[in-house]
Amino acid sequence: MKRLLLIEDDEVDRETICRLVDGRYELVETATGAEGLAALEGPRFDCVLVDFRLPDYEGLDLLPALAERELAAIMLTGHGNEAIAVEAMKRGVQDYLVKGQLTWEMLERAIDNAIEKVALTSTIRRQQKQLQLHAEQLERRNEELQQFAYSVSHDLQEPLRSIGGFASLLTSDYQQSLDDRGRDFLQIINHCAGQLQQMIDDLLEYSRIQTEAKRFRPIDVNGVLVDVKNNLFKRISENKAVITSDPLPTLEADPSQMRQLFQNLIGNAIKFRREERPQVHVSAEPWENGWLFSVSDNGIGIEPRFLARVFEVFRRLHTRAEFDGTGIGLSVCRRVVERHQGKIWVESTPGKGSVFYFTLPNDQSLEELVAD
């Protein structure tokens, strides 16, 4: 049986509510706010009916104690008043009833709804706390992984430089003393050292997206694209690539990371080319509260089964003999876009080309989205 607490100073109104309840609930009656608060220290109630005006309290002043205990609350008043009803709802009551108009059906419906609302609110609050806890744990783990990646990458630099240095000495001073097999081994050492150095450099670049992030500021993406084409000038020239674009917007972003994002996407479009001249087009259009960008190419395309995996760290779809690189470039793109509160995905047709889409909000909070 549900337990109700009635805080009502008028004896006639108490008797009226008792008759309506008629034993359907376990009803505890109190006549003052102080008595009501004392009753709350005992066994838990499912719902509290509290009069708007009491001898020692305003009914509204009792609401914080009820909210703290996550109790359903219904405000009772002798006359309807919209302003009072609105204020009571703001302070956490689930319903507002006029005593002179009460019927059993009305009271029962109000009590059941109030209990259900509080139960639902409590469930949502607990889930939100759990989600917040999980988010904080994930953030801590992410920070730890970033620091680990940075530390490992940094610590590997010195021994790798030693390996490369000694391999260079062997090549310059002792190559003639080696037979063909020895020179092949030396070449393999140099090649592997170079690959490992590239992986370390890319891993450091990946970790720096958070560790060395810059404050967001307004940037003209057209200017970013000019910088990227200048940076890729040699590759563009060697491949006779054509890079075109529509007018691009100005938005709040990390300038260096925007260059990194477009350079990786355009660089990949040129790298994964077919026999014909690479053609890359960059465009943007309004999208919800920001912009939808696309970088399209006429390259080799991506098999459908790989579309969901291309953004994984060190994910390579081809051998190094076919295409160089470590497979971290698109992972960097995803991290950059996510740091800017956007999303990135790809659509592709094997043998015809790919289109990489990403969204970037137009208005970013300069106070929140800054480097730690």
SERO-4910 file (N, C-alpha, C, O; in steps of 0.05 Angstrom, whole numbers):
BEGIN
 pado doro    nc1    nc2    nc3   cac1   cac2   cac3    cc1    cc2    cc3    oc1    oc2    oc3
  Met    A     17    -24      0      0      0      0     18     25      0     37     27     15
  Lys    A     10     44    -17     26     69    -18     22     85      7      0     85     19
  Arg    A     43     99     15     42    116     39     41    145     30     57    155     14
  Leu    A     22    160     41     18    188     35     22    204     61     14    196     82
  Leu    A     35    227     58     37    247     79     20    271     72     24    283     51
  Leu    A      2    278     90    -15    302     86     -6    323    106     -7    320    130
  Ile    A      2    346     95     10    369    112    -11    391    107    -10    406     87
  Glu    A    -31    392    125    -54    409    122    -64    419    149    -70    403    167
  Asp    A    -65    445    153    -72    456    179   -102    458    183   -111    459    206
  Asp    A   -118    458    162   -147    460    164   -159    433    170   -157    414    154
  Glu    A   -173    430    193   -183    404    201   -205    394    182   -206    370    176
  Val    A   -222    412    172   -243    404    154   -231    393    128   -240    373    117
  Asp    A   -210    407    118   -197    397     93   -183    371     98   -183    354     80
  Arg    A   -172    367    121   -159    341    127   -180    318    127   -175    297    116
  Glu    A   -203    324    140   -224    304    141   -235    298    113   -241    275    106
  Thr    A   -237    318     96   -246    314     68   -227    296     53   -236    277     39
  Ile    A   -202    301     55   -182    284     41   -182    256     53   -179    237     38
  Cys    A   -185    253     79   -186    227     91   -210    211     80   -207    187     75
  Arg    A   -233    224     77   -257    210     66   -252    202     37   -260    180     29
  Leu    A   -239    219     22   -233    212     -6   -214    189     -8   -218    171    -24
  Val    A   -194    188      9   -174    166      9   -187    141     18   -184    120      6
  Asp    A   -203    142     40   -219    120     50   -204     94     52   -214     73     43
  Gly    A   -180     95     63   -164     71     68   -150     60     44   -136     39     46
  Arg    A   -152     73     21   -139     62     -3   -109     66     -2    -93     51    -14
  Tyr    A   -100     86     13    -71     91     19    -67     92     49    -86     98     64
  Glu    A    -43     87     57    -35     92     85    -30    121     88    -10    132     77
  Leu    A    -47    136    102    -47    165    104    -37    174    131    -48    166    152
  Val    A    -16    190    131     -5    202    156    -12    232    155     -5    246    136
  Glu    A    -26    241    176    -36    269    176    -18    286    195    -11    278    217
  Thr    A    -11    310    185      3    330    202    -10    357    197    -22    362    176
  Ala    A     -8    375    217    -22    400    215     -4    424    211    -13    446    206
  Thr    A     22    420    213     41    443    210     65    434    193     69    410    188
  Gly    A     79    453    184    103    447    168    124    432    185    136    414    175
  Ala    A    127    440    210    146    427    227    140    398    232    157    381    231
  Glu    A    113    392    236    105    365    239    110    349    214    118    325    215
  Gly    A    105    361    191    110    348    166    139    341    162    146    318    154
  Leu    A    157    360    168    186    355    165    195    333    184    211    316    177
  Ala    A    183    332    209    190    311    228    181    284    217    195    264    220
  Ala    A    158    283    205    147    258    194    165    247    172    167    223    168
  Leu    A    178    265    157    196    257    135    220    241    145    233    227    130
  Glu    A    227    245    171    250    230    182    244    201    187    262    185    192
  Gly    A    218    193    186    210    166    190    210    150    164    225    156    146
  Pro    A    194    129    163    193    112    139    186    129    115    172    149    117
  Arg    A    195    120     92    193    136     67    163    137     58    149    117     60
  Phe    A    156    160     48    130    165     36    132    163      6    153    169     -6
  Asp    A    110    155     -7    109    155    -36    101    182    -47    109    189    -69
  Cys    A     84    196    -32     75    222    -42     68    240    -18     59    230      2
  Val    A     72    266    -22     65    286     -1     45    306    -12     49    317    -33
  Leu    A     23    309      3      3    330     -4      8    353     16      4    350     40
  Val    A     15    376      5     23    398     23      6    423     17      3    431     -7
  Asp    A     -5    435     38    -22    459     35     -3    482     27     19    484     36
  Phe    A    -14    500     11      1    523      2      8    541     26     30    552     27
  Arg    A    -11    545     44     -7    563     67    -10    549     93    -32    538     99
  Leu    A     10    548    110     10    535    136     16    555    158     26    577    152
  Pro    A     10    548    183     14    568    204     43    576    208     49    599    215
  Asp    A     61    557    203     90    562    209    107    563    183    130    570    185
  Tyr    A     96    555    161    111    554    136     94    562    112     69    559    113
  Glu    A    107    572     92     94    572     65     98    545     53    120    534     55
  Gly    A     78    533     41     81    507     29    104    505     10    118    485      8
  Leu    A    109    527     -5    132    528    -24    158    524    -10    177    513    -22
  Asp    A    160    533     15    186    531     29    192    503     38    215    497     45
  Leu    A    172    485     37    177    457     44    187    440     20    196    418     23
  Leu    A    184    452     -4    190    436    -28    219    427    -30    224    405    -39
  Pro    A    238    444    -22    266    434    -24    271    409     -8    286    391    -17
  Ala    A    259    406     15    262    382     31    250    358     17    261    336     19
  Leu    A    228    362      3    216    340    -11    233    332    -36    237    309    -42
  Ala    A    243    352    -50    259    347    -74    285    333    -66    294    315    -81
  Glu    A    296    340    -44    321    328    -35    317    298    -30    336    282    -35
  Arg    A    293    291    -21    287    262    -16    275    249    -40    267    225    -39
  Glu    A    273    263    -62    261    253    -87    233    242    -82    226    219    -89
  Leu    A    216    258    -69    189    251    -62    170    265    -81    174    288    -88
  Ala    A    149    251    -89    128    263   -105    113    283    -88    107    278    -65
  Ala    A    107    307    -99     94    328    -83     70    340    -99     72    345   -123
  Ile    A     48    343    -84     25    356    -96     17    380    -78     14    377    -54
  Met    A     14    403    -91      7    427    -76    -23    430    -74    -37    427    -94
  Leu    A    -33    435    -50    -62    440    -46    -67    469    -39    -51    482    -25
  Thr    A    -88    480    -50    -95    508    -44   -125    511    -43   -140    495    -55
  Gly    A   -134    531    -29   -162    535    -26   -175    548    -50   -200    547    -53
  His    A   -159    560    -67   -170    573    -91   -150    572   -113   -126    571   -108
  Gly    A   -159    571   -138   -141    569   -161   -126    595   -165   -138    617   -165
  Asn    A   -100    593   -170    -84    617   -176    -62    608   -195    -44    593   -187
  Glu    A    -64    618   -219    -45    609   -240    -16    616   -232      2    600   -237
  Ala    A    -12    640   -221     16    648   -214     27    629   -193     51    621   -194
  Ile    A     10    622   -173     20    603   -152     26    576   -164     46    563   -158
  Ala    A      9    567   -182     13    541   -195     39    540   -211     54    521   -209
  Val    A     45    562   -226     69    563   -241     93    562   -223    113    548   -228
  Glu    A     92    578   -201    115    579   -183    119    552   -169    142    543   -165
  Ala    A     97    539   -162     99    513   -149    112    492   -168    129    476   -160
  Met    A    104    493   -193    115    475   -213    145    480   -217    161    462   -219
  Lys    A    153    506   -217    181    513   -220    197    502   -197    221    494   -200
  Arg    A    185    501   -173    200    492   -150    199    461   -146    210    451   -127
  Gly    A    186    447   -164    188    418   -164    163    402   -157    165    378   -156
  Val    A    140    415   -153    116    398   -148    107    386   -174    112    396   -196
  Gln    A     95    363   -172     86    349   -196     57    356   -204     49    352   -227
  Asp    A     42    367   -185     14    375   -192      5    396   -172     17    401   -152
  Tyr    A    -18    408   -179    -29    431   -164    -59    427   -164    -72    428   -185
  Leu    A    -71    424   -140   -100    418   -138   -114    438   -121   -104    447   -100
  Val    A   -139    445   -129   -156    462   -113   -173    445    -95   -188    428   -105
  Lys    A   -172    449    -69   -185    431    -50   -215    430    -53   -227    409    -51
  Gly    A   -228    452    -59   -257    453    -62   -267    438    -86   -291    433    -88
  Gln    A   -250    430   -104   -258    417   -129   -250    388   -130   -253    374   -150
  Leu    A   -239    377   -108   -227    351   -107   -248    329   -109   -269    330    -96
  Thr    A   -242    309   -125   -257    283   -125   -237    261   -122   -213    265   -125
  Trp    A   -246    237   -115   -228    215   -112   -213    209   -138   -189    205   -137
  Glu    A   -227    209   -160   -214    203   -185   -192    223   -191   -170    216   -200
  Met    A   -198    249   -186   -178    270   -191   -154    266   -173   -131    269   -182
  Leu    A   -159    260   -147   -137    257   -128   -120    232   -135    -95    233   -135
  Glu    A   -133    210   -142   -119    186   -148   -101    190   -173    -78    181   -174
  Arg    A   -113    202   -193    -98    207   -218    -73    225   -213    -52    220   -223
  Ala    A    -77    246   -196    -55    264   -190    -33    250   -175     -9    254   -180
  Ile    A    -41    233   -155    -21    218   -139     -5    199   -157     20    198   -156
  Asp    A    -19    183   -173     -6    164   -190     13    178   -210     36    169   -214
  Asn    A      4    199   -222     21    214   -241     45    226   -228     67    225   -239
  Ala    A     41    237   -204     63    249   -189     84    228   -182    108    233   -186
  Ile    A     76    205   -173     95    184   -166    110    174   -191    134    170   -190
  Glu    A     95    171   -213    107    162   -238    128    183   -248    149    175   -257
  Lys    A    121    208   -246    139    229   -256    165    229   -240    187    231   -251
  Val    A    162    227   -213    186    227   -196    203    202   -201    228    204   -202
  Ala    A    190    179   -205    205    155   -211    221    158   -237    244    150   -239
  Leu    A    207    169   -257    220    173   -283    243    192   -281    265    188   -292
  Thr    A    238    215   -267    259    235   -263    283    223   -248    306    229   -255
  Ser    A    278    207   -228    299    195   -212    316    176   -229    340    175   -228
  Thr    A    302    161   -246    316    142   -264    333    157   -284    356    150   -288
  Ile    A    322    178   -295    338    195   -315    362    207   -301    384    207   -312
  Arg    A    358    217   -276    380    229   -262    402    209   -256    426    215   -259
  Arg    A    394    185   -248    414    164   -243    429    157   -268    454    153   -268
  Gln    A    414    155   -290    427    148   -315    446    170   -324    468    165   -335
  Gln    A    438    195   -320    455    217   -327    481    217   -311    502    222   -321
  Lys    A    478    210   -285    502    209   -268    520    186   -277    545    189   -278
  Gln    A    508    164   -285    524    141   -295    538    149   -321    562    143   -324
  Leu    A    523    162   -339    535    170   -364    558    190   -359    579    189   -372
  Gln    A    553    209   -340    574    228   -334    599    215   -323    621    222   -330
  Leu    A    594    195   -305    616    180   -294    632    165   -316    656    165   -316
  His    A    617    152   -334    630    137   -355    645    157   -373    668    151   -382
  Ala    A    633    180   -379    646    200   -396    672    209   -383    693    212   -396
  Glu    A    671    214   -357    695    223   -343    717    201   -343    740    207   -346
  Gln    A    708    176   -339    727    154   -340    740    151   -368    764    147   -370
  Leu    A    723    153   -388    733    152   -416    753    175   -422    773    171   -435
  Glu    A    746    198   -412    763    221   -416    790    217   -403    811    223   -414
  Arg    A    789    207   -378    815    202   -364    831    181   -379    855    183   -382
  Arg    A    818    160   -388    832    138   -402    843    149   -429    865    142   -437
  Asn    A    827    166   -442    836    177   -467    861    195   -462    880    194   -478
  Glu    A    860    211   -441    883    227   -435    908    210   -428    930    216   -437
  Glu    A    903    189   -413    925    171   -406    937    158   -432    961    156   -434
  Leu    A    919    149   -450    928    137   -475    944    157   -492    964    150   -504
  Gln    A    934    182   -493    948    202   -508    975    207   -496    995    210   -511
  Gln    A    977    209   -470   1002    214   -457   1021    190   -461   1045    193   -465
  Phe    A   1009    166   -460   1025    142   -465   1036    142   -493   1060    136   -497
  Ala    A   1019    147   -512   1028    148   -540   1050    168   -544   1070    163   -558
  Tyr    A   1046    192   -532   1066    213   -535   1092    205   -522   1114    208   -534
  Ser    A   1090    193   -498   1115    185   -483   1130    163   -498   1154    164   -501
  Val    A   1115    143   -507   1128    121   -521   1141    130   -546   1164    123   -552
  Ser    A   1126    146   -561   1136    157   -587   1161    173   -582   1181    171   -596
  His    A   1160    190   -561   1183    208   -555   1207    191   -546   1230    197   -554
  Asp    A   1202    171   -529   1223    155   -518   1236    137   -539   1260    130   -536
  Leu    A   1221    130   -560   1232    113   -581   1250    129   -600   1266    117   -615
  Gln    A   1248    155   -599   1263    171   -618   1294    167   -615   1308    164   -635
  Glu    A   1303    167   -591   1332    166   -586   1344    140   -595   1364    140   -610
  Pro    A   1333    117   -586   1345     92   -596   1343     88   -626   1360     77   -639
  Leu    A   1321     99   -637   1317     96   -666   1338    113   -681   1349    105   -701
  Arg    A   1343    137   -670   1364    154   -682   1391    140   -681   1407    142   -699
  Ser    A   1396    125   -659   1422    110   -657   1423     88   -678   1444     85   -691
  Ile    A   1401     74   -681   1400     53   -702   1405     65   -729   1422     54   -744
  Gly    A   1391     86   -735   1395     99   -761   1423    110   -765   1434    108   -786
  Gly    A   1434    121   -743   1461    132   -744   1482    111   -750   1499    114   -767
  Phe    A   1480     89   -735   1500     67   -739   1496     54   -767   1515     46   -780
  Ala    A   1471     52   -775   1466     41   -802   1478     59   -824   1489     49   -844
  Ser    A   1476     85   -820   1488    104   -839   1519    101   -839   1531    102   -860
  Leu    A   1531     98   -815   1560     94   -813   1568     69   -828   1588     68   -843
  Leu    A   1553     47   -823   1559     22   -837   1558     26   -868   1575     15   -883
  Thr    A   1537     41   -876   1534     45   -905   1557     61   -917   1567     54   -938
  Ser    A   1565     82   -903   1585    100   -914   1614     89   -910   1631     93   -928
  Asp    A   1619     75   -888   1647     67   -882   1653     38   -887   1676     31   -892
  Tyr    A   1633     21   -887   1639     -8   -888   1624    -22   -911   1625    -47   -913
  Gln    A   1609     -7   -927   1593    -20   -947   1610    -37   -966   1602    -59   -975
  Gln    A   1634    -27   -973   1651    -41   -992   1662    -67   -980   1670    -85   -995
  Ser    A   1662    -68   -953   1673    -92   -940   1651   -114   -939   1658   -137   -931
  Leu    A   1626   -108   -946   1605   -127   -944   1600   -141   -971   1605   -129   -992
  Asp    A   1591   -165   -970   1583   -179   -994   1555   -170  -1002   1543   -154   -988
  Asp    A   1545   -180  -1024   1519   -172  -1033   1497   -177  -1013   1479   -161  -1009
  Arg    A   1499   -200   -999   1479   -206   -979   1480   -187   -955   1459   -178   -945
  Gly    A   1504   -180   -947   1507   -161   -925   1496   -134   -933   1484   -120   -916
  Arg    A   1502   -125   -958   1491    -99   -966   1461   -100   -968   1448    -80   -962
  Asp    A   1449   -123   -975   1420   -125   -975   1409   -122   -947   1389   -109   -942
  Phe    A   1422   -135   -928   1413   -133   -900   1415   -104   -890   1397    -95   -876
  Leu    A   1436    -91   -898   1440    -63   -889   1418    -45   -902   1407    -27   -889
  Gln    A   1411    -51   -926   1390    -36   -939   1363    -40   -925   1347    -22   -922
  Ile    A   1358    -65   -917   1333    -72   -902   1333    -56   -875   1312    -46   -867
  Ile    A   1356    -56   -862   1357    -41   -836   1350    -12   -840   1334      0   -825
  Asn    A   1362      1   -860   1356     29   -866   1327     33   -873   1315     53   -864
  His    A   1316     15   -889   1288     18   -897   1269     15   -873   1251     30   -870
  Cys    A   1274     -5   -856   1257    -10   -833   1259     13   -813   1240     22   -801
  Ala    A   1284     24   -810   1287     47   -792   1272     71   -802   1260     85   -786
  Gly    A   1272     75   -828   1256     97   -839   1226     93   -835   1212    112   -829
  Gln    A   1217     68   -839   1188     63   -835   1181     68   -805   1160     80   -800
  Leu    A   1198     58   -787   1192     62   -759   1192     92   -751   1176    101   -735
  Gln    A   1211    106   -762   1212    135   -757   1186    149   -767   1176    166   -753
  Gln    A   1176    140   -790   1152    152   -800   1128    145   -782   1111    162   -777
  Met    A   1127    121   -772   1105    113   -754   1106    129   -728   1086    138   -718
  Ile    A   1130    133   -718   1133    149   -693   1125    177   -698   1111    189   -681
  Asp    A   1134    189   -720   1126    216   -726   1096    219   -729   1084    239   -720
  Asp    A   1083    199   -742   1054    201   -745   1040    197   -719   1019    210   -714
  Leu    A   1050    179   -702   1038    175   -676   1040    201   -659   1022    208   -644
  Leu    A   1063    214   -660   1066    239   -646   1046    260   -657   1034    275   -641
  Glu    A   1043    261   -683   1025    280   -695    996    274   -685    981    292   -680
  Tyr    A    989    248   -683    963    240   -674    958    249   -645    936    259   -638
  Ser    A    978    245   -628    975    252   -599    974    283   -596    962    292   -577
  Arg    A    987    298   -613    989    327   -610    962    340   -617    959    364   -610
  Ile    A    943    326   -629    917    338   -635    905    349   -609    892    370   -609
  Gln    A    909    335   -587    898    345   -561    920    359   -545    915    380   -533
  Thr    A    944    347   -544    964    358   -526    974    385   -535    983    401   -518
  Glu    A    973    391   -561    983    417   -571    962    432   -586    967    447   -604
  Ala    A    936    427   -578    914    441   -592    915    471   -585    923    480   -564
  Lys    A    906    486   -605    906    516   -603    878    526   -599    858    513   -605
  Arg    A    876    551   -589    851    564   -585    837    568   -612    850    575   -632
  Phe    A    811    565   -612    796    569   -637    794    599   -643    792    616   -625
  Arg    A    794    606   -668    791    633   -677    779    633   -705    780    613   -719
  Pro    A    768    656   -714    756    656   -741    778    652   -762    798    665   -762
  Ile    A    772    634   -780    791    629   -802    775    627   -829    753    617   -829
  Asp    A    788    636   -850    777    634   -877    787    608   -889    811    605   -893
  Val    A    769    590   -894    777    564   -904    789    566   -932    805    549   -940
  Asn    A    782    587   -947    794    591   -973    824    595   -970    840    585   -985
  Gly    A    832    611   -949    860    615   -944    874    589   -935    897    584   -942
  Val    A    860    573   -919    871    547   -911    877    530   -935    898    517   -937
  Leu    A    859    530   -955    863    514   -979    887    523   -995    901    507  -1007
  Val    A    891    550   -996    914    560  -1010    940    551   -996    959    542  -1010
  Asp    A    941    552   -970    964    542   -955    969    512   -961    992    504   -965
  Val    A    948    497   -961    951    468   -966    962    462   -994    980    446   -997
  Lys    A    951    477  -1013    961    472  -1041    991    481  -1043   1006    468  -1058
  Asn    A    999    501  -1029   1027    509  -1028   1044    487  -1015   1066    480  -1025
  Asn    A   1034    476   -993   1049    454   -979   1052    429   -997   1072    415   -995
  Leu    A   1031    424  -1013   1031    400  -1030   1040    406  -1058   1036    390  -1076
  Phe    A   1053    429  -1063   1060    437  -1090   1075    416  -1105   1069    410  -1128
  Lys    A   1096    405  -1092   1112    385  -1106   1096    361  -1114   1098    351  -1136
  Arg    A   1080    350  -1095   1064    327  -1101   1043    332  -1123   1038    316  -1140
  Ile    A   1031    356  -1121   1011    364  -1141   1024    365  -1169   1013    356  -1189
  Ser    A   1048    377  -1170   1062    380  -1196   1071    353  -1207   1067    348  -1231
  Glu    A   1082    336  -1190   1092    310  -1199   1069    293  -1210   1073    278  -1229
  Asn    A   1045    295  -1198   1023    279  -1207   1004    294  -1226    984    282  -1235
  Lys    A   1012    319  -1233    995    335  -1251    966    336  -1241    947    336  -1256
  Ala    A    963    338  -1214    936    338  -1202    923    365  -1206    936    386  -1207
  Val    A    896    364  -1208    880    389  -1210    863    391  -1185    847    374  -1179
  Ile    A    868    413  -1170    853    418  -1145    835    442  -1150    844    464  -1156
  Thr    A    809    438  -1147    789    459  -1151    772    462  -1126    772    444  -1109
  Ser    A    758    484  -1124    741    488  -1100    719    508  -1106    722    525  -1124
  Asp    A    697    506  -1092    676    526  -1091    684    547  -1070    703    542  -1055
  Pro    A    670    570  -1069    675    588  -1047    670    575  -1020    650    562  -1016
  Leu    A    689    578  -1002    688    565   -976    683    585   -954    690    609   -957
  Pro    A    671    577   -932    663    596   -911    686    604   -892    708    593   -893
  Thr    A    679    622   -875    696    629   -852    682    618   -827    658    621   -823
  Leu    A    698    605   -810    686    594   -786    706    593   -763    730    599   -767
  Glu    A    697    587   -739    714    585   -715    728    558   -715    714    537   -715
  Ala    A    754    557   -714    769    532   -715    798    536   -707    807    559   -703
  Asp    A    811    514   -703    840    514   -698    854    515   -725    852    496   -740
  Pro    A    868    537   -732    879    541   -759    898    518   -767    895    508   -789
  Ser    A    916    510   -749    936    490   -757    922    463   -762    930    448   -779
  Gln    A    902    457   -746    888    431   -749    871    431   -774    867    410   -786
  Met    A    860    454   -782    845    456   -807    864    450   -831    856    437   -850
  Arg    A    888    461   -830    907    456   -851    914    426   -851    917    414   -873
  Gln    A    918    415   -828    924    387   -825    902    369   -837    907    350   -851
  Leu    A    877    376   -831    854    361   -841    853    361   -872    851    340   -884
  Phe    A    853    385   -883    851    387   -913    876    375   -926    874    364   -948
  Gln    A    899    379   -914    924    368   -926    923    338   -927    931    326   -947
  Asn    A    914    325   -906    912    296   -905    892    286   -926    898    267   -941
  Leu    A    869    299   -928    848    289   -946    857    293   -976    854    275   -992
  Ile    A    868    317   -981    876    322  -1009    901    306  -1016    904    296  -1038
  Gly    A    919    303   -997    943    287  -1001    936    258  -1007    947    245  -1025
  Asn    A    916    247   -992    907    220   -998    894    218  -1025    898    198  -1040
  Ala    A    879    238  -1033    865    238  -1059    886    237  -1081    881    224  -1102
  Ile    A    908    250  -1078    929    249  -1098    944    222  -1097    950    211  -1118
  Lys    A    950    213  -1073    965    188  -1070    950    164  -1082    961    149  -1098
  Phe    A    925    161  -1075    910    137  -1083    896    143  -1110    871    143  -1112
  Arg    A    912    148  -1130    903    155  -1156    901    132  -1175    913    110  -1170
  Arg    A    887    136  -1197    887    117  -1219    907    127  -1240    922    146  -1234
  Glu    A    907    115  -1263    926    123  -1284    920    152  -1294    939    166  -1300
  Glu    A    895    159  -1294    888    186  -1304    896    208  -1284    901    202  -1261
  Arg    A    897    232  -1293    905    255  -1276    886    258  -1252    862    257  -1256
  Pro    A    897    260  -1228    881    264  -1204    865    290  -1205    876    311  -1212
  Gln    A    840    289  -1199    822    312  -1197    809    312  -1170    795    293  -1162
  Val    A    813    334  -1156    803    337  -1128    786    362  -1127    795    383  -1136
  His    A    763    360  -1115    745    383  -1113    736    386  -1084    728    367  -1071
  Val    A    738    411  -1073    730    417  -1046    706    435  -1047    706    455  -1061
  Ser    A    686    429  -1031    662    445  -1031    650    446  -1003    658    430   -985
  Ala    A    632    465   -998    618    467   -972    591    478   -977    586    494   -995
  Glu    A    572    470   -960    545    480   -961    534    482   -933    542    467   -915
  Pro    A    515    500   -928    503    503   -901    491    477   -892    479    462   -908
  Trp    A    495    471   -867    485    446   -855    477    451   -826    494    458   -810
  Glu    A    451    447   -819    441    451   -792    453    476   -780    447    499   -789
  Asn    A    470    473   -759    482    497   -746    510    502   -755    526    515   -741
  Gly    A    517    492   -779    545    496   -788    547    491   -818    531    500   -834
  Trp    A    568    476   -825    575    471   -853    581    442   -858    592    428   -841
  Leu    A    573    433   -882    579    406   -891    600    409   -913    594    420   -934
  Phe    A    624    399   -908    646    400   -927    648    373   -942    641    352   -931
  Ser    A    658    374   -967    663    350   -981    690    353   -997    696    374  -1007
  Val    A    705    331   -997    730    330  -1013    727    305  -1031    728    283  -1021
  Ser    A    722    310  -1057    717    288  -1075    741    284  -1094    756    303  -1100
  Asp    A    745    259  -1103    767    253  -1121    759    232  -1141    737    221  -1139
  Asn    A    775    228  -1161    771    208  -1181    791    185  -1179    800    174  -1199
  Gly    A    797    178  -1154    818    158  -1149    808    130  -1151    789    124  -1164
  Ile    A    823    112  -1137    818     83  -1139    793     75  -1124    782     53  -1129
  Gly    A    783     92  -1105    760     85  -1089    766     65  -1067    789     56  -1064
  Ile    A    745     59  -1052    748     41  -1028    726     20  -1029    703     26  -1035
  Glu    A    734     -5  -1024    714    -26  -1023    694    -21  -1001    702    -12   -979
  Pro    A    668    -27  -1005    648    -22   -985    654    -34   -958    647    -22   -937
  Arg    A    666    -58   -957    671    -71   -931    692    -56   -915    694    -61   -891
  Phe    A    707    -38   -927    728    -23   -912    719      5   -904    734     18   -890
  Leu    A    696     14   -913    688     42   -908    687     49   -878    695     71   -870
  Ala    A    678     30   -861    676     36   -833    702     34   -818    704     41   -795
  Arg    A    723     24   -832    749     19   -818    771     38   -827    793     37   -815
  Val    A    766     55   -847    788     71   -857    798     92   -837    820    102   -840
  Phe    A    781     98   -817    789    119   -798    803    107   -773    810    122   -755
  Glu    A    808     81   -773    822     69   -751    852     75   -752    863     79   -774
  Val    A    864     77   -728    893     83   -727    909     61   -740    905     37   -734
  Phe    A    928     69   -757    946     51   -771    931     31   -788    941      9   -793
  Arg    A    908     38   -797    892     20   -815    901     24   -844    897     46   -855
  Arg    A    914      4   -855    923      5   -883    906    -15   -899    901    -37   -891
  Leu    A    897     -6   -923    882    -23   -941    899    -34   -964    890    -50   -979
  His    A    924    -24   -965    942    -33   -987    969    -38   -975    976    -29   -953
  Thr    A    985    -53   -989   1012    -59   -980   1030    -34   -985   1023    -16  -1000
  Arg    A   1052    -33   -971   1071    -10   -975   1083    -11  -1002   1092     10  -1012
  Ala    A   1084    -34  -1015   1094    -35  -1042   1076    -21  -1062   1084    -10  -1082
  Glu    A   1050    -21  -1055   1030     -7  -1072   1029     23  -1066   1031     40  -1084
  Phe    A   1027     30  -1040   1025     58  -1032   1040     61  -1006   1038     44   -988
  Asp    A   1056     82  -1003   1071     86   -979   1053     98   -957   1029    104   -962
  Gly    A   1064    102   -933   1048    114   -912   1044     94   -889   1049     70   -892
  Thr    A   1034    104   -867   1030     88   -843   1001     82   -837    995     64   -821
  Gly    A    982     95   -851    954     90   -846    942    105   -823    922     97   -811
  Ile    A    955    128   -815    945    143   -793    932    169   -801    919    183   -785
  Gly    A    935    176   -826    925    202   -836    896    207   -831    888    228   -822
  Leu    A    879    187   -838    850    190   -835    842    190   -805    822    201   -798
  Ser    A    858    176   -789    852    176   -760    857    204   -749    841    214   -732
  Val    A    877    218   -759    882    246   -751    859    263   -760    850    280   -745
  Cys    A    849    259   -784    826    274   -794    802    271   -776    789    290   -769
  Arg    A    797    246   -768    774    242   -750    777    256   -724    759    268   -713
  Arg    A    801    254   -712    806    267   -686    803    297   -688    792    310   -671
  Val    A    812    309   -710    810    338   -714    780    346   -716    771    364   -703
  Val    A    765    331   -733    737    337   -736    721    334   -710    705    351   -703
  Glu    A    727    313   -695    713    308   -670    720    329   -650    703    337   -634
  Arg    A    745    339   -650    752    360   -631    737    386   -638    731    402   -620
  His    A    729    389   -663    713    412   -671    683    406   -670    667    421   -681
  Gln    A    676    385   -655    648    377   -651    633    370   -677    609    375   -680
  Gly    A    648    359   -696    636    350   -721    637    320   -725    645    306   -707
  Lys    A    629    312   -749    629    283   -756    642    281   -784    641    299   -800
  Ile    A    654    258   -789    667    253   -815    660    225   -824    659    206   -809
  Trp    A    655    222   -850    649    196   -862    657    197   -892    664    218   -902
  Val    A    656    174   -905    664    172   -932    644    155   -948    633    136   -938
  Glu    A    640    164   -973    624    148   -992    643    143  -1016    657    161  -1025
  Ser    A    642    119  -1027    662    112  -1047    651     91  -1066    635     74  -1059
  Thr    A    661     93  -1091    656     72  -1111    683     62  -1121    698     77  -1134
  Pro    A    689     37  -1117    715     26  -1126    719     30  -1156    701     25  -1172
  Gly    A    742     41  -1163    749     46  -1190    739     72  -1201    745     79  -1224
  Lys    A    724     87  -1185    714    113  -1194    721    136  -1176    723    159  -1185
  Gly    A    725    131  -1151    733    153  -1133    718    153  -1106    701    136  -1102
  Ser    A    724    173  -1090    713    175  -1063    705    204  -1057    715    222  -1069
  Val    A    686    206  -1039    679    232  -1028    680    231   -998    665    216   -985
  Phe    A    697    247   -986    699    249   -957    682    273   -948    686    295   -957
  Tyr    A    663    267   -930    646    288   -919    653    293   -890    660    274   -876
  Phe    A    652    318   -882    654    324   -853    639    349   -847    636    367   -864
  Thr    A    628    350   -823    613    373   -814    628    389   -793    643    377   -777
  Leu    A    625    415   -794    638    433   -774    617    453   -765    606    467   -782
  Pro    A    612    455   -739    593    476   -730    604    504   -737    628    508   -739
  Asn    A    585    522   -741    592    549   -749    601    566   -725    620    582   -727
  Asp    A    588    562   -702    594    578   -678    605    560   -657    592    542   -646
  Gln    A    631    564   -650    644    549   -629    648    567   -605    651    592   -607
  Ser    A    648    555   -581    653    570   -556    683    573   -552    697    553   -547
  Leu    A    693    597   -555    721    602   -551    730    597   -523    754    593   -517
  Glu    A    711    598   -504    719    593   -476    722    564   -470    738    556   -453
  Glu    A    706    546   -484    706    518   -478    725    502   -495    739    485   -485
  Leu    A    726    509   -521    742    493   -540    770    505   -543    776    516   -563
  Val    A    785    501   -522    813    511   -522    831    489   -513    822    469   -502
  Ala    A    856    494   -517    875    474   -507    876    474   -477    874    495   -464
  Asp    A    879    450   -465    880    448   -436    907    459   -427    912    460   -402
***
